[in-house]
């Protein structure tokens, strides 16, 4: 099929990351040569340019944007930042250890979580403007998601383990194990169903409350790397 819409986002080089808000109004991108930027899809306008320092273009390995399009987040390998979509101003920039792999923002903009290569999830409370802790998982975190209400987060790792965390006190609520690495996750807006993909196997939709598998998607020897409800 032909694309419904396309436009040039970079002068040279390509994209390193991109995230759409739930209403498809904005997209935040990281580029190879020009740092990060926020675009409005309706008129293809570049609204803001974002970098973690004034001296250099940032190479963003991950991006995220809230469901309502109010806040966006960007990550270099060893730093994460949150930004106001309306004004383009930074909410804050925080250093990380362990190398950022994935980012997640809660819908209301309370929480920012970074999944790291060292098997740790780094959590920032954006209301307080400070990093509040590190949740130890054990292996490279390939996927992190936060529910819309900002009550819990889910992490998926290279060793096939999925863990559900209470954000109030960073305690584990549920856990499941798969025979291969978790490659992608997506949380439904109802906060009950979660899609989990693994390397070389079918993806599953689970009920987070009961743990029951509701459906399977894909083929036995495929690897799904991205998903969205």
N, C-alpha and C positions, 0 to 999 in steps of 0.2 A: 504493500500500500504506500501511497505518497504521504509524506508528513502533512498534518493539518496546518502547521506553521513552523517556520524556521528563520533564524537570523544569526548573524555573526557576532559572537561574544568576545573574540580576541583578535588582536592584530597579528600575533604570531604565537606559535605553540598551541597547546590545547587546554582542556579543563582537567583539574585534579579532583574536583568534587562539586556537587550541586544538590540543592534541596528546594523543593516546592512547598509552599504553605498549603493547607487543606483546601482552600478555596481557589487555588491556582491563580492567585493575584500577583504573587511575588516569587522570584527565584533568587537564591543567594548562591554564588558560584566562587570557586577558587580556580585560579588559572596558573599555568606554568610560568608565564613571564610577567604578568601584570597585577599580581596580588588578588584580592577578593573584591567583589562588587555585588550590589543588590540591584535587581532589575524588576520593572513592572511589566507584566506580560501584555496588558491590553494595548499599550502604545509602544512597546519595545524600548522603554526609556531606562537608561542607567541612572539610578537615584543616588547611590552612594558608592564610594570606593573605600575599602577597609583594609588596613594592614596593622600588624601588631607593633610596629615601630615606625617612626617617621623617616628613618634613614633608608630603609630597604623595603622592597616588595616582599610580602609574606607568601610562602608556599603552603597553602592550606590543604592539609591531608583529609579534613572532614569538615562538614558544615551541618547546620540544623536551623529550623525556623519553627516558631510556635504555630499551632493550629489556627489561631486568630491572626497570625501575621504581625504580632506586636513586637516580638523580640527575635533576633537571630543570633546564632553562635558560630564561631569559627575556631579552627584548631590548627596550629603548627605542630611540629613533632613534640615540642616541649613547652607549649603554652596554649591556653584556651581563653576565649574572650566572648562576651555577650554584648549585643548592640541594640539600640533602639531603632526600630525600622522607620518610624516617622521622622525622626530628627537625624539619624545616622550617628548619633553620639554613643561612645562606649559606656556600658554599664560597669565594666571592669575587665581587667586582664589578669590572669593568674598563671604562674609557672607550674608545670607538672613534671613529675619524674616518671620514667618508664616508657615514654613514647606513646603518643595518642594514636589510637586505631579507629574509634567511632565516637560520635557525639549524640546526645539526646537532650531535648528540652521538654519540660512539662508544658501543657497547653496554656496554663495561666501565668507561665513565666516565673514560677517560684524556684524550680530546680534546674540545674545544668549538670549533666553527668558525662564524664569522659571514660570510655573503655580503653585500657592501656595494654601495651604489648607485654608488660611484666605481670599481667594477671590481676591487676587492681582496677577497681572502678573509683575514680576520683569524683567527689560530690561537692558542688558549690551551691550555697543558699543565696540566690540572687536578691532576695528581699533584704538580707543582712549584708550582702556584698562581700561575703568571705567564704573561703573554702572551709568546709566543716568536717571532712573526714575522707578516709580511704577504705573501701570495702574490699577485702582480699578474697579473690576468686581462685587463683592457683595457676591458671594458664591464660594464654593470649585471649583477650576479649574481642571477639569478632562482631558482636552485636549487643547493643544496649537500647532499651526502650523505657519510657516513663508513661504511666497512665495519665489521662487528661486531668484528673482531679489532683495529681501530684501526691498520691498516697503511697504508691509502690513503684519499684523499678524491676526490670527483668534483664538479666545478663546471660549471654551465651558464649561459650568458650571453645578453644581449639581441642580440648579433651572431650568434647561432646556433652558437657554439663550445662544445664539451664537452671538458674536460681532466681527465685522471686524474693525481693527484699522489701521490708517495711522501711520507708524513708525516714520515719520519725526517729527510729532508734537503730537502723541498719541491721536488724535481725532478719534471719532467713525464715520465710514463710512456707515455701515449697521448693522442691528440687526434682529434676528429672535428668536421666542420663541417656545419651544416644551413642551408638557404636562408632560414630565418626564425628568430625568437627562440626559445630554449629556455624553456619555460614550467613544466615540472615534471620531477622525476626520482624514481625509487624504486629502491633496491638490494635484491635478493633476499637472504634469510638466508645462502645459500651463498657470497655475495661474488663470484659469477662473472657472474650475469645482472643487467643494469640496464635499467630502463624509462626512456626519454627521450621527452618530449613537446615538440612545437614549435607555434608559432602557425600556425593555418590549415593543418594537415596531420596525417596519421596519426602516432600514437606508435609507437616501435619498442622491441622487447626485443633487446638486444645481448649477445653474449658478450664480457666485458671482456678476456679473454685474447687472443682471436683478432680481435676487432672485428666478427665476422660478425653480421649481422642474423638473429635467430631467428624473429621474428614481428612482425606489424604489428597495431595496435589503433586503432579509431576510423575516422573518415571523412576524406576529403580536405580538406574546408573547415571542419572542427571544430577547436576548441582545447581540449585537456585541460589543466586547471590544477591537478589534484591526483591522486596515485596512491599505491597501497600494495600490496605483495605480501602 
